[in-house]
Structures are given as C-alpha cells and as structure tokens.
Amino acid sequence: MIEAIFKTEKAVVDEELRKYFTSLYKKEKDVLLKDFINQLGVFILNKKAKRIHPILLIAAYAGIVNPMYLEDQIEQIREISIAVELLHSGHLIHDDLLDDDMIRRGTPTFHVQLKNELNQVYKDIDLPNKDEFVRLYGRDMSIVGGTQGYLLGLNILKSSKFPEQIKLLAINEYTEAMDFIMKGQLIEEYMNYNNITMSLEQYLNIAEYQRARMFEKSTKIGAILAKGNIHYQIKPLSDAMLSIGQAHAIRDDILDLEDDIKSKKKKIIYILAVQNTDENQSKSLNEIYHKDVLTKNDIKEVEDIYKKTNAMIIAEHLAKNLVEQSKNYLKGIYPDLNKKQKVFFNEFSEFVSKRDFKLITNRFFYG
C-alpha cells in the first residue's frame, strides 16, 4: 500500500510544482529573474525527488479532517503541500554547496548546474580566471537560490485561503522548521571546521534538526490546517514523525555508507565504530581518514573495521528502536486517524525501518 500511495501522491505533488513554477515564470516581468526561476525550477522538478514532506503534510491533513470535507479541500491542501518541498529544496541547495557535492539525484547539484550554464555562456570567450569566476557565480547564486526556496514556500502558506489564525499557526511551524535546519547546519559546519569528532548525541541532534524536524513540521502543518486537537492528535502524531525522521536519517546514512567512506564523512557508522575500536583499529581509521585520496584497500580496511566493531548492527538496532517508539506514539492518537491514513503512517514507519538494509549488509559484510 505504501508504495502505491507514494507513487500516486508524488505524481500529484510533481504536477503541483510544475504548475507553480510555470505560473511564477509567467508572472515575473524581469528577464533575468525569469532565467533564475527557470534554473530553480529545473533543479526542484527533478523526477527522482521522493516528495516525502508534502506527502506527509497531505496524509496528516487527510487523516484528521472530517471525511465529509476532504473532497472539497484536497486540491487546496495539495497546492499548499509544495511549501514544505520548497523549504526542503532550499536546504538541499545550501547543504550541497557547503559539502561541495557535485551530484544530487543523479543530476548536477544547483551550484554545479549554474556553473555549467555560465560556462556555456563564456565557452568561446577568453576570460581571465574563468574557472574561479564561474565557481563564484555558482556559489553566490546558490546562496540566494536556497534562501529564495525558503521564502517561496512561506509565501504559499501566507497566500492560502485558510482562516488567519490557523494560517498563522502553520506559518509558525514552517519558520520553526527553518530555524532547526539553520541550527543543525551551523553545528555541523562548526564541528567540521574545528575538527571536532561528533559524538552519538551530537549526531542525533543534527539528525533531529536537519532531517527529523522537517518530518515533524510537515506533518504538524497538515494536522493544524485540518484543525486537529493539539494535545491528543497533533502532538502524538508530531512526536511519532520526530522519531521516524531520526530513524530515516540513520537509514539514509547506512544506504550512503560506501560514498561516505570514499568522501571520508564521519556519519553514524563511523561514530559507532570509533566507540568500539581497539588501539590499532583507531589508529588505522585516523590515518585513513587523513589521507587526501583513499585506495580500494583503504576502503576495504574501513569496511572490515566497521564489521568487527558491529557498527552497522548497532545502527540498525538504534533505527528500529526509534521506529518502535514512533508506533507507540501513533497508538496514542485520539480521536484516531481516518482508517486509510492510520494504515499509511504505520506502514511508513515499517518502510523506514526496512528499506534496503539487507542489501547493504549483504554487500558490505557477507559478500
């Protein structure tokens, strides 16, 4: 069921985003801003995007609103749902820039996309320091582009037709999500530049701020717009999504493990391994992670250390515990969610817990 719902609603959200950027482009009079809107739209409309956050918003609304009103309201809530996707996309633009990532969802990241565009403009022109000039363009425009994503999403909520008091509550959750994203990014960058090895507690805090809070706030906005009960519906549903969001962050880092080793990122598996290494293993990890480029043997040695310290297994148990915690929160919702959405949120919990873990463990540890 969960895959079918995601496929259907993703197509709907993709279409809402397409309509939104088409309208935004037509309304803009300035030719330069038109070009920027087009570039932003190309990045955000990537077909490989999962659209989890708007789907959670829609599901929360549909799960709480009186079913007799759902048919009349569903189109409006789908239009509003793209606000959280624009916020999420703004964060991805900034995150990719800070990490100097080249690829996102199989295509160039936003700053690389912009660099490529400007390279085409100057391809036949002999410009001094052209590479640096183009790099700075991609960087500067991405800083603006990510921020613009945040503001576009906020404007969608502001211009919606929901009652003012309800709308203000939703906007408050949206701006809180922005605040959490910024705090998580600040902590991560501070630790990176000061060469501070992240503790498990710090990792979970960053996962909460940058990942889990977006799950929670997206769901909470949908529940608020549906006029849910703050104590007995909105709070337990939000708490459930906070736990699920942290589990999802752990699962993402498990799935990205091979790439993270190659780029020497110190995510959850590295943190758990370091806590359980002996002196020789600790020395090996430290030496490998200080190399400029890793060889295949280096990568294999890191994988072996991860296996011997049971880091992957510990991460799996941590994610599963968070999923079980979320299910307990879901049981506390009263009045209960509408039947279809109750099944959706419970299946979503299972989906986060199980996605592709066996494939990863087999490849890394039993292959």
C-alpha positions in Angstrom: 0.0 0.0 0.0 2.7 2.5 1.0 4.5 2.3 -2.4 1.2 2.9 -4.2 0.3 5.9 -2.1 3.7 7.4 -2.6 3.6 6.8 -6.3 0.2 8.4 -6.7 0.8 11.4 -4.4 4.3 12.0 -5.8 2.8 12.4 -9.2 0.3 14.9 -7.8 3.0 16.9 -6.0 5.2 16.9 -9.1 2.3 18.3 -11.1 1.6 21.0 -8.4 5.3 22.0 -8.5 5.2 22.2 -12.3 2.1 24.4 -12.3 3.6 26.6 -9.6 6.9 27.3 -11.5 5.0 27.8 -14.7 2.8 30.4 -13.0 5.8 32.0 -11.2 7.7 32.3 -14.6 4.7 33.9 -16.4 4.1 36.4 -13.6 7.7 37.6 -13.5 8.5 40.6 -15.8 12.2 40.8 -15.3 14.1 38.7 -17.9 17.0 37.9 -15.5 14.6 36.8 -12.7 12.8 34.7 -15.3 16.0 32.9 -16.1 16.7 32.3 -12.4 13.2 30.9 -11.8 13.7 28.6 -14.7 17.0 27.4 -13.3 15.5 26.8 -9.8 12.5 25.0 -11.4 14.8 22.7 -13.3 16.6 21.7 -10.1 13.5 21.3 -7.9 11.4 19.4 -10.6 13.9 16.5 -10.7 11.8 13.4 -11.2 13.9 11.4 -8.8 12.9 13.5 -5.8 10.8 11.5 -3.3 8.5 14.3 -2.2 8.2 12.8 1.3 7.5 16.1 3.1 4.5 17.2 1.1 3.1 13.7 1.1 3.3 13.6 4.9 1.5 17.0 5.1 -1.3 15.8 2.8 -1.6 12.5 4.8 -1.8 14.3 8.1 -4.5 16.6 6.8 -6.5 13.8 5.3 -6.1 11.7 8.4 -7.5 14.2 10.8 -10.0 16.3 8.8 -13.7 15.3 8.8 -14.0 12.9 5.8 -17.1 14.7 4.5 -15.0 17.9 3.9 -12.0 16.1 2.4 -13.1 16.0 -1.2 -13.7 19.8 -1.2 -10.4 20.6 0.4 -8.0 18.1 -1.1 -7.0 20.2 -4.1 -6.2 23.2 -1.8 -4.1 21.1 0.6 -2.2 19.6 -2.3 -1.4 23.1 -3.6 -0.2 24.2 -0.1 1.9 21.0 0.4 4.6 22.1 -2.0 5.5 24.8 0.5 7.5 22.3 2.6 9.1 20.8 -0.6 10.4 24.3 -1.5 11.8 24.6 2.1 13.4 21.2 1.8 14.8 22.1 -1.6 16.3 25.3 -0.3 18.1 23.3 2.4 19.4 20.8 -0.1 20.8 23.7 -2.3 22.7 25.1 0.7 23.7 21.7 2.0 25.2 20.6 -1.4 27.1 23.9 -1.6 28.6 23.6 1.9 29.6 20.0 1.2 30.8 20.8 -2.3 28.7 17.9 -3.6 28.6 17.6 -7.4 25.6 15.3 -7.9 22.1 15.3 -6.4 19.5 12.7 -7.5 21.6 11.7 -10.5 22.0 15.2 -11.9 24.2 18.2 -11.1 23.7 20.0 -7.8 22.3 23.5 -8.1 25.6 25.3 -7.8 27.1 23.0 -10.4 24.1 23.4 -12.7 24.6 27.2 -12.6 28.3 26.9 -13.2 27.6 24.7 -16.2 25.2 27.3 -17.6 27.7 30.1 -17.2 30.4 28.0 -18.8 28.3 27.7 -21.9 27.8 31.5 -22.0 31.6 32.0 -21.9 32.7 28.9 -23.7 34.2 30.9 -26.7 35.4 33.8 -24.6 39.0 34.0 -23.2 38.2 35.3 -19.7 41.0 35.7 -17.0 40.5 33.3 -14.1 37.4 32.0 -15.8 37.1 28.8 -13.6 37.2 30.8 -10.4 34.7 33.4 -11.8 32.3 30.6 -12.8 32.7 28.9 -9.4 31.9 32.1 -7.5 28.8 32.6 -9.7 27.6 29.1 -8.8 28.3 29.7 -5.1 26.8 33.1 -4.8 23.6 32.3 -6.8 23.1 29.1 -4.8 23.2 31.1 -1.5 20.5 33.3 -2.9 18.6 30.4 -4.5 18.4 28.3 -1.4 17.1 31.3 0.6 14.6 32.0 -2.2 13.3 28.5 -1.8 12.5 29.1 1.9 10.7 32.4 1.1 8.7 30.9 -1.8 7.4 28.2 0.5 6.5 30.8 3.1 4.6 32.9 0.6 2.5 29.8 -0.4 1.3 29.4 3.2 0.7 33.2 3.6 -1.4 33.4 0.4 -3.5 30.3 1.2 -7.3 30.7 1.9 -7.3 29.1 5.3 -8.6 31.1 8.3 -5.9 33.6 9.5 -5.5 32.1 13.0 -5.0 28.6 11.5 -2.6 30.0 8.9 -0.5 31.8 11.5 -0.1 28.6 13.4 1.0 26.8 10.3 3.5 29.6 9.4 4.9 29.4 12.9 5.7 25.7 12.4 7.2 26.5 9.0 9.6 29.2 10.4 10.5 26.8 13.3 11.5 24.2 10.7 13.7 26.8 9.1 15.3 27.6 12.4 16.0 24.0 13.2 17.6 23.5 9.7 19.9 26.5 10.3 20.9 25.4 13.7 21.7 21.9 12.5 23.8 23.3 9.7 25.6 25.7 12.0 26.5 22.9 14.4 27.7 20.6 11.6 29.9 23.3 10.0 31.3 24.4 13.3 32.4 20.9 14.1 33.8 20.3 10.6 36.0 23.4 10.6 37.1 22.9 14.2 38.0 19.2 13.6 35.6 18.1 16.4 34.7 14.4 16.2 31.0 14.1 16.5 29.5 12.1 19.4 26.5 9.9 19.0 24.4 12.5 20.9 25.6 15.3 18.6 24.9 13.2 15.6 21.3 12.6 16.8 20.9 16.3 17.5 21.9 17.2 14.0 19.7 14.4 12.5 16.8 15.8 14.5 17.4 19.4 13.4 18.2 18.8 9.7 16.0 15.8 9.0 13.5 14.8 11.7 12.2 18.2 12.3 11.2 18.5 8.7 9.2 15.3 9.0 7.6 16.6 12.2 6.8 20.1 11.0 5.4 18.9 7.6 3.1 16.6 9.4 2.2 19.2 12.0 1.3 21.8 9.4 -1.1 19.3 7.7 -2.7 18.4 11.1 -3.0 22.1 12.1 -4.7 23.0 8.8 -7.1 20.1 9.5 -8.0 21.7 12.9 -6.7 18.7 14.8 -6.7 18.5 18.6 -3.3 19.9 19.7 -2.8 17.6 22.7 -4.5 14.3 21.6 -3.9 14.3 17.8 -1.3 16.8 16.7 1.3 16.2 19.5 1.4 12.3 19.3 1.5 12.4 15.5 4.3 15.0 15.6 6.3 13.0 18.2 5.9 9.9 16.0 7.3 11.7 13.0 10.2 13.1 15.0 11.3 9.6 15.9 10.7 8.4 12.3 12.7 11.3 11.0 15.7 10.3 13.1 15.4 6.7 12.0 15.2 7.8 8.4 18.4 9.9 8.8 20.2 6.8 10.2 18.9 4.7 7.3 20.0 7.2 4.8 23.5 7.2 6.2 23.5 3.4 6.1 22.5 3.4 2.5 25.1 6.1 1.7 27.8 4.3 3.5 30.1 3.4 0.6 30.0 7.0 -0.7 30.6 8.4 2.8 33.7 6.2 3.2 35.1 7.4 -0.1 34.5 11.0 0.8 35.7 10.5 4.4 32.4 11.7 6.0 32.1 10.8 9.7 28.5 9.7 9.9 26.7 7.3 12.2 28.6 4.2 11.3 32.0 5.9 11.8 30.8 7.3 15.2 29.7 3.9 16.4 32.8 2.2 15.1 35.1 4.6 16.9 33.3 4.0 20.2 34.2 0.2 19.9 37.6 0.2 18.3 40.8 -1.1 19.8 44.0 0.9 19.7 45.2 -0.5 16.3 41.8 -0.1 14.7 41.5 3.5 16.0 45.0 4.3 14.6 44.1 2.8 11.2 40.8 4.8 10.9 42.6 8.0 11.9 45.3 7.5 9.3 43.0 6.6 6.5 40.6 9.5 7.2 43.5 11.9 7.0 44.6 10.8 3.5 43.9 13.0 0.5 42.6 10.1 -1.6 41.5 6.6 -0.5 42.6 3.5 -2.3 40.4 0.4 -2.7 42.5 -1.2 0.1 41.8 1.7 2.4 38.1 1.4 1.8 38.2 -2.3 2.4 40.1 -1.8 5.7 37.4 0.7 6.9 34.7 -1.8 5.9 36.5 -4.5 7.9 36.7 -2.3 11.0 33.0 -1.4 10.7 32.2 -5.1 10.6 34.4 -6.1 13.5 33.0 -3.3 15.7 29.4 -4.2 14.8 28.8 -0.6 14.0 26.2 -1.4 11.3 24.3 -3.8 13.6 24.2 -1.2 16.4 22.9 1.5 13.9 20.2 -0.9 12.7 19.0 -1.5 16.3 19.0 2.2 17.0 16.9 2.9 13.9 14.5 0.0 14.8 14.1 1.3 18.4 13.2 4.7 17.1 10.6 3.1 14.7 9.0 1.2 17.6 8.9 4.4 19.6 7.1 6.1 16.7 4.5 3.3 16.6 3.8 3.8 20.3 3.1 7.5 19.7 0.8 6.7 16.8 -1.2 4.4 19.2 -1.8 7.4 21.4 -3.7 9.5 18.9 -7.3 10.2 19.9 -9.7 10.6 18.1 -7.8 8.1 15.9 -6.7 9.0 12.3 -9.0 8.1 9.5 -8.6 4.5 8.5 -6.6 4.9 5.3 -4.1 7.4 6.9 -3.7 5.3 10.0 -2.5 2.4 7.8 -0.3 4.8 5.9 1.6 6.2 8.9 2.1 2.7 10.4 3.3 1.3 7.0 5.5 4.4 6.6 7.2 3.5 9.9 7.8 0.0 8.7 9.1 1.3 5.3 11.7 3.5 7.0 12.8 0.6 9.2 13.3 -2.0 6.5 14.3 -0.2 3.3 17.2 -1.9 1.6 19.0 -2.7 4.8 19.5 -6.4 3.8 21.1 -5.4 0.5 23.5 -3.1 2.2 24.6 -5.5 4.9 25.0 -8.3 2.4 27.2 -6.2 0.2 29.4 -4.9 2.9 29.6 -7.7 5.4 28.6 -11.0 3.8 29.5 -10.7 0.2 
